[in-house]
Amino acid sequence: MSSEDRRQIALASYQAFAAGDRSFFEERLSEAFRFSAPPDPHLDRDGWFERCWPGAGAGQTFEIIRSVEAGDEVIVTYRLRRPDGTGGFNTEVLTFDGDDRIARTEVYFGWDA
């Protein structure tokens, strides 16, 4: 798979999260998936579904500011907007495994919008 395909998968993941499309993640997350963010360091796949998935499909939108492919990683900066007007800017590093599934997501919180 080309890096452009990985980039497209990464970008599609934000739309899938906003739409509450769990099947996208069931297919695209590696069984060995790991997620890290300041409040949730080192969650495994089940932990991510338990802790993060309940927020999916809650009317949020993601405006992609930049996306850069670097080796097996795609780095995405986005503006998150929630229906109540809150939100902010974050950067995430999505790392792909050899099967072109998302193996790791690292979230770096930015600033409030």
N, CA, C and O of each residue as an XYZ file, in Angstrom:
452
protein
N       0.857     -1.181      0.000
C       0.000      0.000      0.000
C       0.895      1.232      0.000
O       1.915      1.272      0.687
N       0.511      2.210     -0.758
C       1.319      3.423     -0.839
C       1.081      4.310      0.366
O       0.096      4.165      1.090
N       2.008      5.230      0.560
C       1.850      6.163      1.674
C       0.608      7.020      1.479
O      -0.027      7.415      2.457
N       0.251      7.315      0.232
C      -0.965      8.088     -0.023
C      -2.191      7.325      0.468
O      -3.122      7.930      1.000
N      -2.202      6.010      0.295
C      -3.306      5.204      0.804
C      -3.360      5.275      2.328
O      -4.443      5.401      2.901
N      -2.221      5.198      2.982
C      -2.191      5.317      4.445
C      -2.705      6.688      4.868
O      -3.464      6.808      5.830
N      -2.292      7.700      4.156
C      -2.759      9.049      4.462
C      -4.273      9.126      4.321
O      -4.937      9.734      5.161
N      -4.830      8.525      3.281
C      -6.276      8.535      3.083
C      -7.004      7.767      4.188
O      -8.069      8.188      4.639
N      -6.433      6.649      4.620
C      -7.011      5.890      5.737
C      -7.000      6.751      7.002
O      -7.992      6.819      7.727
N      -5.878      7.400      7.250
C      -5.771      8.261      8.434
C      -6.834      9.352      8.401
O      -7.522      9.575      9.397
N      -6.974     10.028      7.275
C      -7.957     11.106      7.167
C      -9.377     10.565      7.284
O     -10.233     11.189      7.911
N      -9.624      9.418      6.688
C     -10.959      8.816      6.771
C     -11.315      8.431      8.200
O     -12.493      8.376      8.550
N     -10.305      8.163      9.033
C     -10.595      7.766     10.415
C     -11.294      8.879     11.192
O     -12.106      8.599     12.074
N     -10.988     10.129     10.876
C     -11.640     11.246     11.574
C     -13.104     11.356     11.158
O     -13.972     11.617     11.991
N     -13.375     11.156      9.879
C     -14.764     11.162      9.413
C     -15.532      9.989     10.012
O     -16.690     10.138     10.403
N     -14.892      8.824     10.085
C     -15.545      7.649     10.654
C     -15.849      7.854     12.138
O     -16.916      7.462     12.611
N     -14.923      8.463     12.870
C     -15.156      8.731     14.290
C     -16.333      9.695     14.443
O     -17.220      9.478     15.267
N     -16.330     10.761     13.642
C     -17.411     11.750     13.723
C     -18.759     11.123     13.383
O     -19.787     11.522     13.931
N     -18.758     10.144     12.479
C     -19.992      9.479     12.062
C     -20.391      8.324     12.983
O     -21.481      7.770     12.842
N     -19.515      7.958     13.925
C     -19.808      6.823     14.794
C     -19.725      5.498     14.061
O     -20.437      4.552     14.397
N     -18.854      5.428     13.056
C     -18.706      4.231     12.223
C     -17.700      3.268     12.850
O     -16.523      3.258     12.487
N     -18.173      2.472     13.781
C     -17.274      1.552     14.487
C     -16.684      0.499     13.553
O     -15.552      0.062     13.763
N     -17.415      0.088     12.540
C     -16.914     -0.940     11.629
C     -15.616     -0.505     10.949
O     -14.753     -1.340     10.676
N     -15.469      0.790     10.673
C     -14.221      1.290     10.094
C     -13.048      0.935     11.011
O     -12.015      0.452     10.548
N     -13.216      1.178     12.303
C     -12.134      0.933     13.253
C     -11.946     -0.549     13.536
O     -10.822     -0.995     13.765
N     -13.018     -1.309     13.524
C     -12.891     -2.758     13.708
C     -11.999     -3.339     12.617
O     -11.220     -4.259     12.866
N     -12.119     -2.796     11.407
C     -11.339     -3.270     10.271
C      -9.936     -2.663     10.228
O      -8.987     -3.343      9.840
N      -9.791     -1.408     10.618
C      -8.544     -0.678     10.391
C      -7.593     -0.605     11.582
O      -6.437     -0.219     11.408
N      -8.041     -0.964     12.786
C      -7.134     -0.970     13.935
C      -6.473     -2.332     14.069
O      -7.138     -3.366     14.014
N      -5.178     -2.323     14.242
C      -4.425     -3.553     14.477
C      -4.898     -4.203     15.776
O      -5.348     -3.515     16.693
N      -4.795     -5.507     15.848
C      -5.111     -6.209     17.096
C      -4.170     -5.764     18.215
O      -4.527     -5.828     19.391
N      -2.977     -5.317     17.852
C      -1.982     -4.856     18.833
C      -2.029     -3.335     19.010
O      -1.076     -2.745     19.520
N      -3.115     -2.703     18.600
C      -3.256     -1.241     18.650
C      -2.975     -0.690     20.047
O      -3.374     -1.273     21.055
N      -2.278      0.447     20.083
C      -2.009      1.175     21.322
C      -2.367      2.638     21.105
O      -2.111      3.198     20.040
N      -2.961      3.251     22.123
C      -3.386      4.648     22.074
C      -2.802      5.366     23.276
O      -2.845      4.858     24.397
N      -2.255      6.550     23.039
C      -1.735      7.352     24.151
C      -2.135      8.807     23.977
O      -1.981      9.388     22.903
N      -2.645      9.377     25.040
C      -2.946     10.800     25.165
C      -2.702     11.140     26.629
O      -2.699     10.250     27.479
N      -2.498     12.412     26.928
C      -2.186     12.742     28.332
C      -3.126     12.139     29.377
O      -2.641     11.652     30.398
N      -4.459     12.148     29.171
C      -5.289     11.539     30.215
C      -5.402     10.016     30.103
O      -5.868      9.360     31.035
N      -4.985      9.461     28.987
C      -5.160      8.023     28.732
C      -3.895      7.416     28.140
O      -3.887      7.034     26.969
N      -2.833      7.320     28.920
C      -1.608      6.752     28.356
C      -1.694      5.237     28.199
O      -2.155      4.529     29.094
N      -1.246      4.763     27.060
C      -1.030      3.337     26.818
C      -2.292      2.469     26.890
O      -2.270      1.392     27.486
N      -3.379      2.930     26.290
C      -4.569      2.089     26.189
C      -4.353      1.062     25.088
O      -3.746      1.368     24.062
N      -4.849     -0.156     25.295
C      -4.837     -1.142     24.219
C      -6.114     -0.950     23.394
O      -6.899     -0.039     23.659
N      -6.311     -1.800     22.411
C      -7.465     -1.691     21.510
C      -8.785     -1.709     22.287
O      -9.642     -0.849     22.081
N      -8.945     -2.692     23.182
C     -10.178     -2.770     23.973
C     -10.343     -1.542     24.857
O     -11.450     -1.025     25.007
N      -9.247     -1.077     25.439
C      -9.290      0.115     26.283
C      -9.701      1.348     25.500
O     -10.440      2.194     26.004
N      -9.217      1.451     24.247
C      -9.600      2.585     23.401
C     -11.094      2.555     23.117
O     -11.769      3.580     23.218
N     -11.619      1.369     22.757
C     -13.060      1.273     22.499
C     -13.860      1.593     23.763
O     -14.915      2.224     23.688
N     -13.369      1.167     24.904
C     -14.072      1.418     26.168
C     -14.015      2.888     26.575
O     -15.025      3.464     26.978
N     -12.842      3.487     26.469
C     -12.629      4.847     26.987
C     -12.959      5.940     25.970
O     -13.556      6.956     26.327
N     -12.577      5.743     24.715
C     -12.691      6.803     23.712
C     -13.921      6.674     22.813
O     -14.504      7.681     22.410
N     -14.312      5.446     22.499
C     -15.399      5.256     21.548
C     -16.725      5.873     21.985
O     -17.461      6.339     21.116
N     -17.080      5.911     23.262
C     -18.365      6.521     23.627
C     -18.534      7.964     23.136
O     -19.662      8.448     23.033
N     -17.442      8.650     22.837
C     -17.531     10.013     22.314
C     -17.749     10.091     20.815
O     -17.953     11.181     20.280
N     -17.712      8.967     20.130
C     -17.864      8.961     18.668
C     -19.295      9.295     18.264
O     -20.251      8.962     18.966
N     -19.419      9.955     17.125
C     -20.739     10.246     16.576
C     -21.549     11.210     17.407
O     -22.779     11.177     17.373
N     -20.876     12.076     18.159
C     -21.570     13.002     19.049
C     -21.745     14.385     18.423
O     -21.923     15.374     19.134
N     -21.693     14.452     17.089
C     -21.915     15.722     16.405
C     -20.667     16.573     16.235
O     -20.752     17.712     15.779
N     -19.513     16.035     16.596
C     -18.286     16.782     16.427
C     -17.858     16.792     14.957
O     -18.257     15.929     14.174
N     -17.039     17.786     14.602
C     -16.455     17.841     13.265
C     -14.951     18.012     13.407
O     -14.453     18.560     14.390
N     -14.251     17.530     12.403
C     -12.802     17.643     12.350
C     -12.436     18.401     11.082
O     -12.742     17.957      9.975
N     -11.787     19.531     11.246
C     -11.261     20.276     10.108
C      -9.768     19.964     10.038
O      -9.012     20.338     10.935
N      -9.351     19.291      8.991
C      -7.947     18.905      8.857
C      -7.140     20.131      8.452
O      -7.414     20.759      7.430
N      -6.152     20.460      9.258
C      -5.271     21.601      9.000
C      -4.071     21.156      8.167
O      -3.673     21.835      7.221
N      -3.499     20.000      8.535
C      -2.377     19.435      7.777
C      -2.323     17.944      7.997
O      -2.752     17.424      9.027
N      -1.780     17.268      6.995
C      -1.496     15.842      7.125
C      -0.209     15.577      6.355
O      -0.044     15.986      5.205
N       0.688     14.880      7.030
C       2.014     14.628      6.476
C       2.348     13.162      6.661
O       2.190     12.614      7.752
N       2.805     12.533      5.607
C       3.254     11.154      5.684
C       4.754     11.150      5.920
O       5.500     11.877      5.264
N       5.189     10.322      6.865
C       6.621     10.191      7.174
C       6.895      8.728      7.499
O       6.641      8.278      8.616
N       7.411      7.992      6.527
C       7.662      6.568      6.731
C       6.363      5.836      6.970
O       5.445      5.917      6.154
N       6.272      5.114      8.090
C       5.046      4.370      8.397
C       4.083      5.184      9.264
O       3.142      4.634      9.838
N       4.321      6.491      9.357
C       3.477      7.368     10.170
C       2.765      8.397      9.300
O       3.261      8.817      8.255
N       1.579      8.786      9.775
C       0.859      9.923      9.211
C       0.600     10.870     10.370
O       0.029     10.482     11.389
N       1.025     12.117     10.202
C       0.872     13.133     11.243
C      -0.255     14.060     10.805
O      -0.221     14.624      9.712
N      -1.251     14.210     11.670
C      -2.438     14.988     11.334
C      -2.667     16.044     12.410
O      -2.705     15.738     13.602
N      -2.818     17.286     11.970
C      -3.252     18.365     12.864
C      -4.659     18.742     12.428
O      -4.934     18.915     11.241
N      -5.546     18.865     13.412
C      -6.940     19.160     13.098
C      -7.521     20.133     14.112
O      -7.001     20.320     15.212
N      -8.618     20.740     13.692
C      -9.430     21.548     14.596
C     -10.692     20.749     14.880
O     -11.438     20.397     13.965
N     -10.919     20.469     16.142
C     -12.111     19.759     16.598
C     -13.155     20.793     17.011
O     -12.856     21.744     17.733
N     -14.370     20.592     16.546
C     -15.484     21.448     16.966
C     -16.609     20.544     17.454
O     -17.018     19.604     16.771
N     -17.093     20.849     18.641
C     -18.218     20.111     19.218
C     -19.500     20.918     19.041
O     -19.435     22.130     18.838
N     -20.659     20.273     19.113
C     -21.925     20.985     18.924
C     -22.133     22.134     19.921
O     -22.828     23.102     19.610
N     -21.537     22.032     21.113
C     -21.720     23.099     22.114
C     -20.778     24.275     21.896
O     -20.763     25.210     22.696
N     -19.986     24.239     20.817
C     -19.088     25.342     20.502
C     -17.678     25.183     21.037
O     -16.792     25.952     20.667
N     -17.448     24.198     21.903
C     -16.099     23.978     22.416
C     -15.283     23.210     21.383
O     -15.819     22.658     20.422
N     -14.009     23.193     21.604
C     -13.133     22.450     20.709
C     -11.720     22.946     20.841
O     -11.395     23.704     21.754
N     -10.891     22.520     19.937
C      -9.505     22.939     19.980
C      -8.722     22.305     18.851
O      -9.271     21.618     17.990
N      -7.434     22.554     18.878
C      -6.516     22.023     17.883
C      -5.668     20.935     18.519
O      -5.158     21.106     19.626
N      -5.517     19.819     17.822
C      -4.681     18.710     18.281
C      -3.835     18.215     17.122
O      -4.155     18.437     15.954
N      -2.758     17.545     17.467
C      -1.957     16.835     16.478
C      -1.872     15.388     16.915
O      -1.670     15.091     18.093
N      -2.030     14.486     15.950
C      -1.950     13.058     16.224
C      -0.936     12.424     15.287
O      -0.801     12.818     14.128
N      -0.228     11.437     15.811
C       0.673     10.622     15.015
C       0.060      9.236     14.948
O      -0.077      8.557     15.966
N      -0.312      8.814     13.736
C      -0.873      7.483     13.506
C       0.214      6.642     12.859
O       0.730      6.992     11.797
N       0.558      5.536     13.498
C       1.589      4.642     12.983
C       0.919      3.391     12.427
O       0.046      2.804     13.068
N       1.333      2.994     11.237
C       0.768      1.837     10.560
C       1.687      0.632     10.698
O       2.909      0.765     10.752
N       1.075     -0.547     10.754
C       1.862     -1.781     10.798
C       2.076     -2.296      9.375
O       1.682     -1.638      8.412
N       2.685     -3.446      9.240
C       2.974     -4.023      7.940
C       1.754     -4.419      7.144
O       1.848     -4.612      5.932
N       0.603     -4.546      7.797
C      -0.649     -4.883      7.119
C      -1.472     -3.638      6.816
O      -2.639     -3.732      6.434
N      -0.857     -2.474      6.987
C      -1.507     -1.185      6.749
C      -2.750     -0.981      7.608
O      -3.764     -0.436      7.172
N      -2.621     -1.447      8.856
C      -3.631     -1.157      9.857
C      -3.018     -0.169     10.840
O      -1.799     -0.124     11.005
N      -3.848      0.607     11.477
C      -3.355      1.588     12.445
C      -2.915      0.826     13.693
O      -3.723      0.182     14.360
N      -1.625      0.911     13.994
C      -1.048      0.164     15.110
C      -0.891      1.027     16.357
O      -0.872      0.516     17.476
N      -0.780      2.343     16.156
C      -0.570      3.223     17.308
C      -1.091      4.621     16.969
O      -0.925      5.111     15.852
N      -1.714      5.239     17.949
C      -2.103      6.642     17.844
C      -1.574      7.364     19.065
O      -1.820      6.958     20.201
N      -0.842      8.444     18.814
C      -0.348      9.320     19.872
C      -1.012     10.674     19.696
O      -0.935     11.262     18.617
N      -1.664     11.180     20.737
C      -2.362     12.452     20.667
C      -1.583     13.495     21.449
O      -1.187     13.282     22.595
N      -1.377     14.633     20.788
C      -0.718     15.780     21.409
C      -1.716     16.925     21.407
O      -2.022     17.494     20.359
N      -2.222     17.260     22.595
C      -3.229     18.295     22.697
C      -2.632     19.658     22.393
O      -1.505     19.967     22.780
N      -3.413     20.460     21.693
C      -2.982     21.797     21.314
C      -3.647     22.835     22.173
O      -3.569     22.778     23.400
N      -4.287     23.767     21.554
C      -4.880     24.889     22.251
C      -6.370     24.926     21.979
O      -6.845     24.366     20.991
N      -7.109     25.592     22.865
C      -8.548     25.741     22.692
C      -8.844     26.667     21.527
O      -8.090     27.599     21.249
N      -9.941     26.401     20.857
C     -10.333     27.262     19.727
C     -11.377     28.266     20.188
O     -11.841     29.084     19.393
